[in-house]
Amino acid sequence: MAGEWLLNQLSKRGGSNTDYSDVVFGKVVSDSPLKVQYANDLILTKEFLIVSKYCTDYEEEIEIDKKKKKIKHFNKLKKGDDVTMLRQDGGQGFFIIEYKRK
């Protein structure tokens, strides 16, 4: 089965669980400069964070009835937001993929 093959390949790779990519969660503790609390006592600064377009303010052009219009999305991360991140192999980089605002 494919699942067994994948588990076998991962076990051959060796290393500990912290060596692999993983989905992790954090909380924005500062939006300027951006800082995210990960785990109980680790604060990630902008040097370790990559932010998805969908977690920023951005503008896009769409077409409605053959007319082009610009739409602004206001999605910039704010203090208190809960974030979902992908931790890169080795844990040295975190890609913020989405957030939940209370």
C-alpha angles and dihedrals in degrees: 000000000000093000092055091048091052093049089049092051092049093049090051089056091066126196129103130294090262089064093067134074115264143172109253136172134226145161129242106241095174131018097191106064094016113243127168126195111224120184115348102305110010117105115195117210128202091272089069098038132087112187123210117235088244091063093056138064108268142160129224136181120233133178122234120176090346091305121115116227132180118229123196120212117201104202102133113148115257134197109278096028116136110226136200114214140182110227112214122230108287093021097258097121135040125198112205106215103171145352140209119216119204 
